[in-house]
Amino acid sequence: MILYINTSKTDLIEVKLFLDNKLVKEKISNENLKQSELLLKMIDKVVHDLKKLEAIYIVSGPGAFSALRIGVSTANALAWSLHIPVMELKVDQDISQVKISKEFKPVIPKYGKEPNITKAKK
């Protein structure tokens, strides 16, 4: 089984479970800025036995800075703790186009532009 996670937009959380490249189960939320609150709950509702996962696919961008960081860090942490590969996808990329790696290599988010970080007030 493969877990797919997409948090590339501030108002989108997609969690899908695939078996043999066929969608088995999914949860989608369009609540704005809720990735940190909802992502793990959605994963729990989609995947009942994490030990059956073969890989995790994460959309790495381009996308919203904080939303991507939450999704990518969650996918990296889950994959590392389960000793499975985490695979990088681009937005709207078909999962059948990605070859599963044999080893864990963390995914780095790709924001598409520099983050808008303000300077501290004096």
Accessible surface in RSA format (square Angstrom, percent):
REM  Atomic radii and reference values for relative SASA: ProtOr
REM  Chains: A
REM  Algorithm: Lee & Richards
REM  Probe-radius: 1.40
REM  Slices: 20
REM RES _ NUM      All-atoms   Total-Side   Main-Chain    Non-polar    All polar
REM                ABS   REL    ABS   REL    ABS   REL    ABS   REL    ABS   REL
RES MET A   1    37.37  19.4  32.87  21.8   4.50  10.7  18.28  15.5  19.09  25.3
RES ILE A   2    17.36   9.9  17.36  12.9   0.00   0.0  17.36  12.5   0.00   0.0
RES LEU A   3     0.00   0.0   0.00   0.0   0.00   0.0   0.00   0.0   0.00   0.0
RES TYR A   4    20.97   9.8  20.97  11.9   0.00   0.0   7.93   6.0  13.03  16.1
RES ILE A   5     0.00   0.0   0.00   0.0   0.00   0.0   0.00   0.0   0.00   0.0
RES ASN A   6     7.47   5.2   7.47   7.2   0.00   0.0   0.00   0.0   7.47   7.2
RES THR A   7     0.11   0.1   0.11   0.1   0.00   0.0   0.00   0.0   0.11   0.2
RES SER A   8     3.74   3.2   2.03   2.7   1.71   3.9   0.98   2.1   2.76   3.9
RES LYS A   9   116.01  56.6 113.47  69.6   2.55   6.1  60.99  54.9  55.03  58.6
RES THR A  10    52.18  37.1  50.36  51.1   1.82   4.3  29.22  39.2  22.96  34.7
RES ASP A  11    64.22  45.0  64.22  63.9   0.00   0.0   9.48  22.3  54.75  54.6
RES LEU A  12    25.49  14.2  25.49  18.2   0.00   0.0  25.49  17.9   0.00   0.0
RES ILE A  13     0.00   0.0   0.00   0.0   0.00   0.0   0.00   0.0   0.00   0.0
RES GLU A  14    26.44  15.2  26.44  20.0   0.00   0.0   0.27   0.5  26.17  21.4
RES VAL A  15     0.00   0.0   0.00   0.0   0.00   0.0   0.00   0.0   0.00   0.0
RES LYS A  16    40.92  20.0  40.92  25.1   0.00   0.0   1.08   1.0  39.84  42.4
RES LEU A  17     9.62   5.4   9.62   6.9   0.00   0.0   9.62   6.8   0.00   0.0
RES PHE A  18    25.71  12.9  25.29  15.7   0.41   1.1  25.33  15.4   0.37   1.1
RES LEU A  19    84.02  46.8  81.31  58.2   2.70   6.8  81.77  57.4   2.24   6.0
RES ASP A  20   122.80  86.0  93.24  92.8  29.56  69.9  35.53  83.6  87.27  87.0
RES ASN A  21    84.78  58.5  62.81  60.7  21.96  52.9  14.91  35.9  69.86  67.5
RES LYS A  22   149.59  73.0 145.76  89.4   3.83   9.1  93.58  84.2  56.00  59.7
RES LEU A  23    85.10  47.4  53.57  38.3  31.53  79.2  53.57  37.6  31.53  84.8
RES VAL A  24    84.64  55.7  52.31  47.4  32.33  77.9  56.98  49.5  27.66  75.0
RES LYS A  25    78.03  38.1  71.57  43.9   6.46  15.4  55.51  50.0  22.52  24.0
RES GLU A  26    72.62  41.7  54.55  41.3  18.07  43.0  17.01  32.9  55.61  45.4
RES LYS A  27    81.62  39.8  78.99  48.5   2.63   6.3  28.36  25.5  53.26  56.7
RES ILE A  28    88.26  50.2  53.84  40.1  34.42  83.0  53.84  38.8  34.42  93.4
RES SER A  29    16.09  13.6  10.89  14.5   5.20  12.0  14.87  31.7   1.22   1.7
RES ASN A  30   105.75  72.9  84.39  81.6  21.36  51.4  32.26  77.6  73.50  71.0
RES GLU A  31    90.24  51.8  83.98  63.5   6.27  14.9  38.05  73.6  52.19  42.6
RES ASN A  32    85.71  59.1  70.87  68.5  14.85  35.7  27.09  65.2  58.62  56.7
RES LEU A  33   120.64  67.2 100.43  71.9  20.21  50.8 102.72  72.1  17.92  48.2
RES LYS A  34    66.32  32.4  66.32  40.7   0.00   0.0  25.46  22.9  40.87  43.5
RES GLN A  35     4.91   2.7   3.91   2.9   1.00   2.4   0.00   0.0   4.91   3.7
RES SER A  36    88.67  74.9  55.34  73.9  33.32  76.8  33.81  72.0  54.86  76.8
RES GLU A  37    94.61  54.3  81.67  61.8  12.95  30.8  36.20  70.0  58.41  47.7
RES LEU A  38    37.22  20.7  37.22  26.6   0.00   0.0  37.22  26.1   0.00   0.0
RES LEU A  39     2.88   1.6   2.88   2.1   0.00   0.0   2.88   2.0   0.00   0.0
RES LEU A  40   113.18  63.0 108.04  77.3   5.13  12.9 108.43  76.1   4.75  12.8
RES LYS A  41   129.52  63.2 124.21  76.2   5.31  12.6  81.39  73.3  48.13  51.3
RES MET A  42    15.94   8.3  15.90  10.5   0.04   0.1  15.12  12.9   0.83   1.1
RES ILE A  43     5.52   3.1   5.52   4.1   0.00   0.0   5.52   4.0   0.00   0.0
RES ASP A  44   100.54  70.4  93.40  93.0   7.14  16.9  19.18  45.1  81.37  81.1
RES LYS A  45   119.49  58.3 113.62  69.7   5.87  14.0  61.68  55.5  57.81  61.6
RES VAL A  46     1.13   0.7   0.00   0.0   1.13   2.7   0.00   0.0   1.13   3.1
RES VAL A  47     3.76   2.5   0.02   0.0   3.73   9.0   0.06   0.0   3.70  10.0
RES HIS A  48   148.99  81.4 109.54  76.1  39.45 100.9  89.19  91.9  59.80  69.6
RES ASP A  49    56.95  39.9  52.91  52.7   4.04   9.6  21.47  50.5  35.48  35.4
RES LEU A  50    61.95  34.5  57.18  40.9   4.77  12.0  57.18  40.2   4.77  12.8
RES LYS A  51   183.35  89.4 152.44  93.5  30.91  73.6  99.98  90.0  83.37  88.8
RES LYS A  52   130.70  63.8 115.67  71.0  15.03  35.8  66.31  59.7  64.39  68.6
RES LEU A  53     8.95   5.0   0.00   0.0   8.95  22.5   0.00   0.0   8.95  24.1
RES GLU A  54    98.53  56.6  87.54  66.2  10.99  26.2  38.50  74.5  60.04  49.0
RES ALA A  55     0.00   0.0   0.00   0.0   0.00   0.0   0.00   0.0   0.00   0.0
RES ILE A  56     0.00   0.0   0.00   0.0   0.00   0.0   0.00   0.0   0.00   0.0
RES TYR A  57     4.10   1.9   4.10   2.3   0.00   0.0   0.18   0.1   3.92   4.8
RES ILE A  58     0.07   0.0   0.07   0.1   0.00   0.0   0.07   0.1   0.00   0.0
RES VAL A  59     0.53   0.3   0.49   0.4   0.04   0.1   0.49   0.4   0.04   0.1
RES SER A  60     1.16   1.0   1.16   1.5   0.00   0.0   0.00   0.0   1.16   1.6
RES GLY A  61     2.74   3.4   0.00   N/A   2.74   3.4   0.28   0.8   2.45   5.5
RES PRO A  62    82.09  59.8  76.01  69.3   6.08  22.1  76.26  63.0   5.83  36.3
RES GLY A  63    23.13  28.5   0.00   N/A  23.13  28.5  15.87  43.6   7.26  16.3
RES ALA A  64    29.10  26.8  15.04  23.2  14.06  32.0  26.20  36.9   2.90   7.7
RES PHE A  65    61.64  30.8  54.77  33.9   6.87  17.9  54.77  33.2   6.87  19.7
RES SER A  66    62.92  53.2  59.74  79.7   3.18   7.3  31.99  68.1  30.93  43.3
RES ALA A  67     3.12   2.9   0.93   1.4   2.19   5.0   1.55   2.2   1.57   4.2
RES LEU A  68     0.02   0.0   0.02   0.0   0.00   0.0   0.02   0.0   0.00   0.0
RES ARG A  69   118.40  49.7 115.13  58.7   3.27   7.8  25.82  35.3  92.58  56.1
RES ILE A  70    50.11  28.5  47.10  35.1   3.01   7.2  50.11  36.1   0.00   0.0
RES GLY A  71     0.00   0.0   0.00   N/A   0.00   0.0   0.00   0.0   0.00   0.0
RES VAL A  72     3.70   2.4   3.70   3.4   0.00   0.0   3.70   3.2   0.00   0.0
RES SER A  73    64.27  54.3  56.67  75.6   7.60  17.5  46.10  98.2  18.17  25.5
RES THR A  74    20.88  14.8  16.05  16.3   4.83  11.5   7.90  10.6  12.98  19.6
RES ALA A  75     0.00   0.0   0.00   0.0   0.00   0.0   0.00   0.0   0.00   0.0
RES ASN A  76    24.81  17.1  24.31  23.5   0.50   1.2  13.34  32.1  11.47  11.1
RES ALA A  77    61.47  56.5  50.78  78.4  10.69  24.3  58.57  82.5   2.89   7.7
RES LEU A  78    26.25  14.6  25.64  18.3   0.61   1.5  26.14  18.4   0.11   0.3
RES ALA A  79     0.00   0.0   0.00   0.0   0.00   0.0   0.00   0.0   0.00   0.0
RES TRP A  80   166.77  66.9 165.12  79.9   1.65   3.9 135.63  72.3  31.14  50.5
RES SER A  81    62.96  53.2  42.24  56.4  20.72  47.7  37.13  79.1  25.83  36.2
RES LEU A  82    44.47  24.8  26.86  19.2  17.61  44.3  29.82  20.9  14.65  39.4
RES HIS A  83   163.24  89.2 131.52  91.4  31.72  81.1  93.85  96.7  69.39  80.7
RES ILE A  84    19.66  11.2  17.80  13.3   1.85   4.5  19.66  14.2   0.00   0.0
RES PRO A  85    14.96  10.9  14.90  13.6   0.06   0.2  14.90  12.3   0.06   0.4
RES VAL A  86     7.22   4.7   0.00   0.0   7.22  17.4   0.00   0.0   7.22  19.6
RES MET A  87    24.61  12.7  23.80  15.8   0.81   1.9  24.00  20.4   0.61   0.8
RES GLU A  88    64.70  37.1  49.54  37.5  15.16  36.1  16.38  31.7  48.31  39.4
RES LEU A  89     0.62   0.3   0.23   0.2   0.39   1.0   0.62   0.4   0.00   0.0
RES LYS A  90   132.97  64.9 132.54  81.3   0.43   1.0  88.61  79.8  44.36  47.2
RES VAL A  91    52.58  34.6  37.09  33.6  15.49  37.3  37.09  32.2  15.49  42.0
RES ASP A  92   138.60  97.1  98.50  98.0  40.10  94.8  41.16  96.9  97.45  97.2
RES GLN A  93    54.62  30.5  38.41  28.1  16.21  38.6  15.88  33.8  38.74  29.4
RES ASP A  94    76.93  53.9  66.64  66.3  10.30  24.4  27.51  64.7  49.42  49.3
RES ILE A  95    12.88   7.3  10.44   7.8   2.45   5.9  10.44   7.5   2.45   6.6
RES SER A  96    66.32  56.0  37.09  49.5  29.23  67.3  25.38  54.0  40.94  57.4
RES GLN A  97   129.45  72.4  91.88  67.2  37.57  89.4  38.60  82.2  90.85  68.9
RES VAL A  98    24.09  15.9  10.48   9.5  13.60  32.8  14.05  12.2  10.04  27.2
RES LYS A  99   184.94  90.2 168.75 103.5  16.20  38.6 117.42 105.7  67.52  71.9
RES ILE A 100    66.04  37.6  46.55  34.7  19.49  47.0  46.55  33.5  19.49  52.9
RES SER A 101    41.48  35.1  28.58  38.1  12.91  29.7  27.63  58.8  13.86  19.4
RES LYS A 102   206.08 100.5 167.54 102.8  38.54  91.8 117.75 106.0  88.33  94.1
RES GLU A 103   124.22  71.3 117.14  88.6   7.08  16.9  42.69  82.6  81.53  66.6
RES PHE A 104    64.99  32.5  41.09  25.5  23.90  62.2  41.09  24.9  23.90  68.4
RES LYS A 105   150.30  73.3 146.46  89.9   3.83   9.1  90.56  81.5  59.73  63.6
RES PRO A 106    68.90  50.2  60.43  55.1   8.46  30.8  60.43  49.9   8.46  52.6
RES VAL A 107     8.96   5.9   4.52   4.1   4.45  10.7   7.39   6.4   1.57   4.3
RES ILE A 108   116.15  66.1 114.36  85.2   1.79   4.3 114.36  82.3   1.79   4.9
RES PRO A 109    27.14  19.8  19.39  17.7   7.75  28.2  19.39  16.0   7.75  48.2
RES LYS A 110   101.96  49.7  96.79  59.4   5.18  12.3  92.52  83.3   9.44  10.1
RES TYR A 111    52.38  24.5  42.87  24.4   9.52  24.8  34.09  25.6  18.29  22.5
RES GLY A 112    66.19  81.6   0.00   N/A  66.19  81.6  28.27  77.6  37.93  84.9
RES LYS A 113   169.12  82.5 148.30  91.0  20.82  49.6 106.07  95.5  63.06  67.2
RES GLU A 114   149.64  85.9 137.05 103.7  12.59  30.0  63.11 122.1  86.54  70.7
RES PRO A 115    46.63  34.0  27.19  24.8  19.44  70.7  32.50  26.8  14.13  87.8
RES ASN A 116   145.06 100.0 110.52 106.8  34.54  83.2  37.54  90.3 107.53 103.9
RES ILE A 117   130.52  74.3 102.63  76.5  27.89  67.2 105.45  75.9  25.07  68.0
RES THR A 118   117.32  83.4  94.39  95.7  22.93  54.6  69.63  93.5  47.68  72.1
RES LYS A 119   192.82  94.1 168.86 103.6  23.96  57.0 117.84 106.1  74.98  79.9
RES ALA A 120    98.02  90.1  64.76  99.9  33.26  75.7  75.75 106.7  22.27  59.0
RES LYS A 121   201.92  98.5 168.44 103.4  33.48  79.7 117.15 105.4  84.77  90.3
RES LYS A 122   249.05 121.5 171.99 105.5  77.06 183.5 148.97 134.1 100.08 106.6
END  Absolute sums over single chains surface
CHAIN  1 A     7948.6       6613.9       1334.8       4535.9       3412.8
END  Absolute sums over all chains
TOTAL          7948.6       6613.9       1334.8       4535.9       3412.8
